Amino acid sequence: MSTHNDASHPVIIAGAGIGGLTAALALRQNGHSVIVMEKARELSEVGAGLQLSPNACSVLDRLDVLSSLKATAYAPENLRLWSGETGRQLARVRLGAYLEQRHGQPFWVIHRADLQRALLEKVHQTPGVDLRLGAEILDLSPSPYGHLVCIYQTDEINGNLDCKALIGADGVWSKTRKLVPAHQNAHFSGQVAYRATIPLDKLPARWSGDSGLWLHKNSHLVHYPIRGGRELNIVALAEEAWQDETWSAREEKETVLRVFKNWPADVRNLLKASETWLKWALCSVDASGPWTHGHLALMGDAAHAMLPYMAQGAGMAIEDAAILAKHLPADVENVPAALRAFERERKPRVKRVQETASGNARTFHLSGIPAFARDTVLRWSKPEALTARYDDIYGWTPER
Ligand SMILES: Cc1cc2nc3c(=O)[nH]c(=O)nc-3n(C[C@H](O)[C@H](O)[C@H](O)COP(=O)(O)OP(=O)(O)OC[C@H]3O[C@@H](n4cnc5c(N)ncnc54)[C@H](O)[C@@H]3O)c2cc1C
């Protein structure tokens, strides 16, 4: 009789986002047969920029995906910090060649769609990984015959498939998370991100090259080139009670300009340069909650969505994929124990990064005397010292 751990059964992954596709490649490298079920009928170009720091790049390198990203990624030499009130530069953080030399992997910024496309191409080239679009995972349950059955639906059918394990990589509004008893729910942060991309040849030269982080009372703005340096990615974040569960809500340019009305003229001119704005409600999922239940493990945003103030959402999902594969060899005998070992290894690090992001959220939006104190410290800080503050995050490799 077959058992739950029958080697012939696939590992099923819910979600063909950044974490799910990376996990598919990592698990296949271990010899598993993998099925990725993605609820979207097509993987469209929704979204904007992501930051890929050396820790994430080291995983992508091992999976032979990194080199194919080079043409669409961009490596800013510095992150420049600016006061959104005075328009003056506060500090510089060294990235680029300096960070690559420090950690042995690049620091890249990239459009999410370019990263997803590269992962997809690799998945399509990899026998043993089967991607099914338009298939939403609903449940996981044992069958009366000793199999473990994953239940899904498409437009045409309600289906079920035997599997060895189910990996919930279905993002911040995860359905598989609801299958884990005592799970944490996604929590709206009271902050929204307005996002746009603009061709750089339509903008003044000051927006090319380095990344920028502008700090203001209750708001901040990040920009960096993507698409090999051809487009500028802009993320303007503000405190607002709006809630929505999509990545593609549209917003009027006039609204963005109203929210950022007290900002320097240069920045407002930049905001005016895009007619198209997307608006996202920022959510997090407390990483302290349970990530596993029997043969099910959550990863990426499903387990621990975080605010983007450390730009590590994609990075942590990519790291999860490598460590999940490490604990789940093809001949694994006790899948629930292996998944618990994955959770045990990942949780402390992910919690630390999540806390760092929450700390940045407070610091970025200070006003009055605390903001003055922050700016003074930044002005006196050496670019290399500001880079070194995140050695623990950027210096991670899956070999540890
Ligand atoms: C369309 C989209 C655009 C995004 N754009 C950006 C961006 O520009 N910048 C940024 O910083 N972050 C963006 N994100 C979020 C970012 O990708 C994640 O924070 C991070 O990469 C972690 O990835 P993840 O794989 O855990 O989740 P995600 O990348 O969110 O992927 C989750 C996937 O699971 C699928 N899914 C959901 N429920 C089910 C189900 N029940 N069964 C099967 N599939 C399911 C979703 O359709 C999605 O493809 C975006 C996410 C999405 C889905």
The ligand as a Gaussian input file, in Angstrom:
#p B3LYP/6-31G(d) Opt

LIG

0 1
 C        0.976000      40.025000      -8.980000
 C        1.985000      40.388000      -7.910000
 C        2.791000      41.523000      -8.081000
 C        3.715000      41.884000      -7.092000
 N        4.526000      42.957000      -7.306000
 C        5.470000      43.271000      -6.397000
 C        6.387000      44.345000      -6.635000
 O        6.363000      44.967000      -7.674000
 N        7.292000      44.663000      -5.677000
 C        7.353000      43.980000      -4.496000
 O        8.182000      44.309000      -3.645000
 N        6.540000      42.927000      -4.263000
 C        5.606000      42.556000      -5.173000
 N        4.786000      41.490000      -4.950000
 C        4.977000      40.715000      -3.711000
 C        6.268000      39.915000      -3.756000
 O        6.315000      39.106000      -4.908000
 C        6.341000      39.086000      -2.510000
 O        6.283000      39.938000      -1.378000
 C        7.649000      38.317000      -2.364000
 O        8.297000      38.124000      -3.578000
 C        7.381000      36.959000      -1.709000
 O        6.859000      36.102000      -2.712000
 P        5.886000      34.901000      -2.481000
 O        6.264000      33.877000      -3.495000
 O        5.831000      34.503000      -1.062000
 O        4.442000      35.476000      -2.830000
 P        3.920000      36.112000      -4.189000
 O        5.030000      36.557000      -5.052000
 O        2.876000      37.076000      -3.789000
 O        3.239000      34.877000      -4.967000
 C        2.082000      34.191000      -4.506000
 C        1.450000      33.468000      -5.696000
 O        0.474000      32.540000      -5.226000
 C       -0.672000      32.591000      -6.066000
 N       -1.815000      32.052000      -5.278000
 C       -2.510000      32.683000      -4.300000
 N       -3.404000      31.828000      -3.745000
 C       -3.266000      30.633000      -4.391000
 C       -3.902000      29.351000      -4.252000
 N       -4.816000      29.111000      -3.312000
 N       -3.517000      28.353000      -5.082000
 C       -2.561000      28.569000      -6.020000
 N       -1.931000      29.766000      -6.198000
 C       -2.265000      30.782000      -5.376000
 C       -0.744000      34.067000      -6.424000
 O       -1.519000      34.266000      -7.583000
 C        0.727000      34.400000      -6.638000
 O        1.165000      34.145000      -7.943000
 C        3.826000      41.093000      -5.904000
 C        3.031000      39.956000      -5.752000
 C        2.125000      39.581000      -6.745000
 C        1.278000      38.322000      -6.567000

